Amino acid sequence: MQKLSYSGIRGSIAQYVRFATRFFRPFFSIEVNAHRLVEFRSQHKDITYTPILLKIIATAAEKYPIMNGILARPFLRKKIYVPGEVDISIAMEKNYKGETFVAIPIVRSVNEKSIKTIASEINYLSNLPYEKLPDIKPVLFFHKLPDFWKYWSLKFICRSPRVFKLFFGTIGFSNLGKFGITIASPTWVNNIVFGIGTIEEKPIVINGEIEKAPILHITMGFNHAVIDGAMAGRILSEVKGLIENSDYSSL
């Protein structure tokens, strides 16, 4: 029987998941006609779907700022803080000391950047060694803590909206489409997280006619303590509308 070590990073992930799942988080899933998205992507071979979708999400957050909300309790009462910058943390596989795991580097101020700039930044982050990622020093220190203190450190981090934003950004994003996943609800501490599924050719009705179209599957998990179901539905519908109808060159 093979024995695998349980590293400090794996322990950190375990405590993160434990903290993030203290409360049940509902999720909604939707199918999107991705014809415009696929067409734009085909015209820009150096850009993947991820930076385009990040910009779409940041654009939706301009209409629904609560997407960017952080629930924190700096004193005695909980408050919802809404930063002006849309900082999106991205699930990204990294290798560190022979161990492969998912890290969450953050693309800052997505709402203020072009798709090309976002794509360049994601490419830069993906090529950086784990220990060289921005703001990684406090995270590396966190990995060294005993599990008990990791959990309580997470509680402390989430008391301050500024510290929370430093560690976790404001919105979570995980693209699992390349694995053929359709519906995914990742576990994150952010109030909203988007799980991006695969794009499949499906028959749909357009103007009364049955046609084939590339269908993108998107799942959005949300914290019901901050966002009601009706609002979550509007947000996901807004993202769907932006993907289907946007002039991507103007984003």
C-alpha positions, 0 to 999 in steps of 0.5 A: 500500500502506497503512503502519500504525505499530507502536506501543509498545502493540502491541509490548507485546502482542507481547512479552506473547504471546511470554512467555505462549506459552513453554510449551504450555498445554492447554485444555478446553472444555465445554457448559453448560445456561445456563437458570438463567443466562439466566433470572437475566440476564433478571430483571436487565436492568442486569447482563450475563453477565460479572459473573455468571460472574466471581462463579461463577468466584470461588465455584469458587476457594473450593473449588479455591484452586489456581485462584488460584495464581501460579507465581513464583520470588522466589529460587532455587526456584519456588513456587506462591503462593495469594492469598486475594483472587480478582483477575480480569483482564478482556479489554476493548477500549480506545482510546488515541491513536487505536489500538484494542486489548485491555486487561486491567483487573482486578476485585479481590477478586471473591470478596468482592463481590456480583454487583451490585457487580461489575457496577457496577465493570465498568461503571465500568472500561469507561467509563474512558479507558485512561490513567485505569484503576487502576494504569495508570502502570507499564503506560504506562511499560512501553509505552515500553520497547524490546521487548528490555527488555519481555520481560525486564521480564515475567520480572522481574514474574513473579518476584514474586507481589505484582508479578504480582498487581498487573499481571495479577491471579490469573485471566484472563477473556475473553468473546467470545460476542457475536462468535458465537465458541464455543471460544476459548483466549486467550493469558494469563500467568495459570495459568488463563484462561476463554474464554467463548463464545456461548449457542446454543439446542440440543436436549438430553435432560432426564429422558429427554425432548428439549428445547431449552435455551440452551447456553453454551460455556466454554473453560478454558486452564491452566498444566500446570506448576501444574494437572494435567489431572484437577484442571483437569477437576474445576475446569471441572466445578465451574464448570459445576455452579455455572452450572447449579444455583446460586441466583444471588440467594445468590451 
